[in-house]
Amino acid sequence: MSKVLFVCTANIHRSRFAEEAFNYLCKIHNKNHHAFSAGLRVGDYSARKIYYPALKNLKAFNIVPLRPNDLSKHIKDVELEDYDKIICMDEVEHKPMVDSDPQFSNYNFEYWNITDIPKVDSDVSLPMCYKKVENLFNEMSS
């Protein structure tokens, strides 16, 4: 089984959307991959569930989330060595956070360019994210 960790800042929006979309694709295509998600700076968001715009966009793709009531998770509470791929949602935002923490130096992070709100509206960024997730899924399944 291949495992993917999607990472954003607070783990309530982009990474949660990507996780749910990836796991949905695995389920409907009967593939043995799995995704989870975490945040680099969960902080005040540690008591928050998936953000409404992510839920709205999942619904637009007819995806019922598997973890709608789970709270955000900090990346340091996840066993990174368990994942085949670690993907940060936005290189400009997340690469400096990853590079500044020596605990991450032994891991290979990949970066996408899915910009968060308010810079880019969820109705624009999350469909872009879905396409990236779909491409990743197809790549891993071929």
Buried (B, 14 or more C-beta within 10 A) or exposed (E): EBEBBBBBBBBBBBBBBBBBBBBBBBEEEEBEBBBBBBBBBBEEBBEBBBBEBBBEBBEEBEBEBEBEEEBBBBBEEBEBEEBEBBBBBBBEBBEEBBEEEEEBEEEEBEBBEBBBBEEBEBEEBBEBBBEBBBEBBEEBEE
